[in-house]
Amino acid sequence: MTKTLAFLLAVLLTAWAVAAQRPNVLLIMSDDQGYGEFSCHGNPVLRTPNLDAFARQSVRFTDFHVAPMCTPTRGQLLTGQDAFRNHAMNVSSGRSLLNPNLPTLANYFAAAGYRTALFGKWHLGDNYPYRPQDRGFQESLWFPCSLLGSVPDFWANDYFDDTYYHNGKRQQFPGYCTDLFFQRATDWIKTPSDSAEKPFFLYLPLNAPHGPHFVEPKYSQPIREAIDAAADKLPKLSEEQRANLARYLGMIANIDENFGHLLEFLDDRKLAENTIIIFLTDNGSTMGPLYYNAGMRGGKTTLWEGGHRVPCFVRWPNGNLGSPRDLDELTCVQDLLPTLLELCGISPDKFIRLDGTSLAPLLQGKEKNLPDRKLVINYSRMPVSLEGEPASIPRKLGAAVLWKKWRLLEGTQLYNLADDPIQQHDIHEQHPDITSSLRNHLDQWWLELASPSIPLTSRDGPDRSGLAVAKEGSLSPSDPSEPIARPERIIIGHPTDNPTTLSTSDWLDVFLDVQGGIRNGLPRNGTWHLIVDHPGQYNFQLRRWPAEAKLPLAEPSPEIPIHLGRHAPGKALPIHAARIEIAGQQHSQSAKPNAHSIDFTLTLPAGPCELRTTFLDDEDKELCGAYYVTVSSLTD
C-alpha cells in the first residue's frame, strides 16, 4: 500500500468515525396537547407513564413558549424565525405558506449528510414549493392543511385507514393515524438502504389530540371512568363535555403508548444513547381551561400563558447534558433550530437572520443563564367575520411581550407571573417603566419585520438536497420589499406539481378549511395568489366537490358512514355556470348536464397573478367560489 493510499484510507476512516458519532435527531410534537395534559404535571384523570418517564430522564424547559396556534409554531420551529418574518402565520386563509426562500431544519440536516423524514401533520403549504418534499424531507407521509378532514384532505378521511400523501403520491394506509405515523417512523429508521450508515433527522408532528376527537373506546373509556370517579374534584361538566374530554385524553393515552413503543425500539436497536429526542406540543390546550390547566389562564389561540407555554423535554445520553433537571430560563420554539444545529455541528446559513438563540450552552452546562431577552408572540387570527378588515391581517398590538416573569398583552395589559400566575390583575398603571420598556421593544420588533431577511440576489430558495444558491434576478414567491402582510404565492405549472389542486384553505383572508363547510355549501369566495411557472396554455377545472368524491356539481353529498359515526348529507347548490378571473382575463361558461366540473383553457404569461372563481345560479347570482380548482399546464 502506498503512502498516499494509506493516507486517503486514514482520512476516509476518520470521516466515517466522525459521521458515526454524529447524533440522530428525533423531534416529536403533539397537536393541541397543553402543559397540563401530562400526569407528571398533575393531571387529575390522565395517566401518561411513558411521557412521565421520559420527562424524568430529560432536561425540562419549564418556561418554554410557542405560538398559540398550529402553523405559526411549526414555521418557527423549522426556520428559527418569528411567524411574521417567515410568513407562516395562520392555519389557513392563504397565510399558512412558509417562505420558500428559507432553509428548514430538514434542509440543513440533508445538506449535512443526514437522512431526513417526516411522518404526520405538515401544515405549512399543500402545493409547490411548500410541500415537505420541497423543503428538505427525503421521505414523507403527511396530510394537507390543518386536520384529517380539512378541505384539501382526501374526502371523508376519518383517522382510520385513511389516504395520505406518500412522497408526493396519494396512497391509502391501514390503521389509526397516530399508530401509523409511529409505525412508519420505526420502519423508516430500520429500513436497510445505501444510506443506512447515515445519522437521521426524523420529524414526527402528530395530529392528535387535535379535533375531531376520534379514538378507539379502549383508550377513551378508562378515562371516562376516571372523569366520573373524580367528578367532585373537577369543575362541573355536562355529559357532552365529559364524553368529548374522554376522547381527547384518550388520544393522548394512545400517543403515550406509541411513544413508549418507540423508546423501546430505540433501546433495542442501540440507538437511544446517541439520539437527541425532543418532545414538545404545538400550542396550549383546547380542553385544559374546561377542567385542569396546570395553574394557568387561557388555552389555544389566546395570549394568556395557557395559550403558549408548553412542555419541552430534551434527552441525549451521549450529549454531556448532565443530570435531568428543570431549566426555568425564558425560551421559545425558535430556539430549537439553532440549538440542534449547534449540537450536531452544523453551521447556520449566513444569509438568514435567526430570531432564536441556541440553548446548547445551557443544555451542556457551559452557561448557567441566557443573555437577558424579551420575546414577542404574535400571529394572524382567524378571519371568521366577513365584515371589515380581516382579522388575519397582521397587527402589531395583537401580541404578547415576554420578559422574565412579566407579560404585556396587546400593548396595554401588564401581568407579573411571579405574584399573579393566573393573570388576574392588570398592573400596567403601577409599573409604567416596565410597560413602556416592553411597548418600545414591540415597536422595534415590528419595525424590524419590514427589513429583508434574504437578499434575492443571493438566494432563490432551498432545493431537495439542501441549501441552494440563487441566480441573479430569479423569480421568487416572496419579495422582501413588500409589507409584512404580503402573501406567499403558490406556483402553478411546475413540472413537480402538475396538475395541482387549489382549495379554499388558501383563499387569502377568507376562512373555509374544513370539509363540513363544503358539505354545507357555505356562500363564501376568495382569491388565490399564484405564480405562473411558464407561459402557455393552462386548463382549469372548477369543482364544488373534490375529484375523488365523484359527485356532479349541483348534487348534494350523500350520508357518509365513517369509522366512529357518520357525516350527514350535504347541501345541493343550483350551480348553472361559472366565471373565472385571472391575469386580466375574465371568462364565463355554463355547466354541462351532470358535469363534475366546469373547465376553462386559457393562455397565460409567466409571473405572479391572482385567481378568482365564482359559481352562478340560473339568474347569474353568485352562489360561492369554486371550492376546488385543478390546474394543469398543457405546455411542455
Secondary structure as UniProt FT lines:
FT   HELIX           3..21
FT   STRAND          24..30
FT   TURN            35..36
FT   HELIX           39..41
FT   HELIX           49..56
FT   STRAND          59..65
FT   HELIX           70..79
FT   HELIX           83..86
FT   TURN            93..94
FT   TURN            100..101
FT   HELIX           105..111
FT   TURN            112..113
FT   STRAND          115..121
FT   TURN            128..129
FT   HELIX           132..134
FT   TURN            135..136
FT   STRAND          139..143
FT   TURN            148..149
FT   TURN            151..152
FT   TURN            155..156
FT   STRAND          163..166
FT   TURN            167..168
FT   STRAND          169..172
FT   HELIX           177..190
FT   TURN            194..197
FT   STRAND          200..205
FT   TURN            208..209
FT   HELIX           217..229
FT   HELIX           231..233
FT   HELIX           239..268
FT   TURN            269..270
FT   TURN            273..274
FT   STRAND          275..281
FT   HELIX           288..291
FT   TURN            294..295
FT   TURN            300..301
FT   HELIX           305..308
FT   STRAND          309..315
FT   HELIX           317..319
FT   STRAND          325..327
FT   STRAND          331..332
FT   HELIX           333..335
FT   HELIX           336..343
FT   TURN            344..345
FT   TURN            350..351
FT   HELIX           360..363
FT   TURN            364..365
FT   STRAND          374..378
FT   TURN            391..392
FT   TURN            396..397
FT   STRAND          399..403
FT   TURN            404..405
FT   STRAND          406..409
FT   TURN            410..412
FT   STRAND          413..416
FT   TURN            417..419
FT   TURN            421..422
FT   TURN            428..430
FT   HELIX           432..449
FT   TURN            456..458
FT   TURN            464..465
FT   TURN            472..473
FT   TURN            480..481
FT   TURN            484..485
FT   STRAND          490..492
FT   HELIX           495..497
FT   STRAND          500..503
FT   HELIX           504..506
FT   TURN            508..509
FT   HELIX           515..519
FT   TURN            520..521
FT   STRAND          527..532
FT   STRAND          536..543
FT   HELIX           547..549
FT   TURN            553..554
FT   STRAND          560..562
FT   TURN            563..564
FT   STRAND          565..567
FT   STRAND          577..582
FT   TURN            583..584
FT   STRAND          585..590
FT   TURN            593..594
FT   STRAND          598..604
FT   STRAND          607..616
FT   TURN            618..619
FT   STRAND          622..624
FT   STRAND          628..633
//
